[in-house]
């Protein structure tokens, strides 16, 4: 429950501070296909989204470990 709440709060704060960012590369790609953003905007948004995911992963993993939640690693099988 805490993970969901933290994610929701992060999305709300990002939306408030940045004025409606796309938090998902699929949404950004759809906006590009629909010609709502330029190619340069698409490149910058997707690069920022991927970089944000790479930077955030260790923090989420460190915060979830005390709660016994395993995120990523060799012990996680696909589809489980």
C-alpha positions in Angstrom: 0.0 0.0 0.0 2.8 2.4 0.9 4.4 1.9 -2.6 1.2 2.8 -4.3 0.7 5.8 -2.2 4.3 7.0 -2.7 3.9 6.6 -6.5 0.6 8.4 -6.6 2.1 11.3 -4.5 5.1 11.5 -6.9 2.9 11.7 -10.0 0.7 14.4 -8.4 3.7 16.5 -7.4 5.4 16.1 -10.8 2.2 17.1 -12.5 1.8 20.1 -10.2 5.4 21.3 -10.5 5.9 20.6 -14.2 2.5 21.3 -15.7 1.4 17.9 -16.9 4.4 15.9 -17.9 4.2 12.5 -19.6 5.4 10.0 -17.1 5.3 7.1 -19.5 7.3 6.8 -22.8 4.3 5.1 -24.4 2.1 8.2 -23.8 4.9 10.4 -25.1 5.2 8.3 -28.2 1.5 8.5 -28.8 1.6 12.2 -28.4 4.4 12.3 -31.0 2.4 10.1 -33.4 -0.6 12.3 -33.0 1.6 15.3 -33.8 1.0 17.0 -30.4 4.7 17.3 -29.7 7.7 17.8 -31.9 10.5 15.2 -32.6 12.8 17.3 -30.4 10.3 17.2 -27.5 9.8 13.5 -28.0 13.6 12.9 -27.7 14.0 15.0 -24.6 10.9 13.6 -22.9 11.8 10.0 -23.5 15.4 10.5 -22.5 14.3 12.2 -19.3 11.8 9.4 -18.6 14.3 6.7 -19.1 17.0 8.5 -17.0 14.4 9.1 -14.3 13.6 5.4 -14.2 17.3 4.5 -14.0 18.0 7.0 -11.2 14.9 6.2 -9.3 15.3 2.4 -9.3 18.0 2.2 -6.6 16.0 4.5 -4.3 12.8 2.5 -4.7 14.7 -0.7 -4.1 16.4 0.7 -1.0 13.1 2.0 0.4 11.2 -1.3 -0.3 13.8 -3.7 1.2 12.9 -2.9 4.9 9.3 -3.9 4.1 10.4 -7.3 2.7 9.5 -6.4 -0.9 12.0 -7.6 -3.6 12.2 -5.5 -6.7 14.4 -6.8 -9.5 17.3 -9.2 -9.2 18.0 -12.8 -10.1 15.3 -14.1 -7.8 12.5 -12.6 -9.9 11.1 -14.9 -12.6 9.3 -13.6 -15.7 5.6 -13.7 -15.4 5.4 -14.2 -11.7 
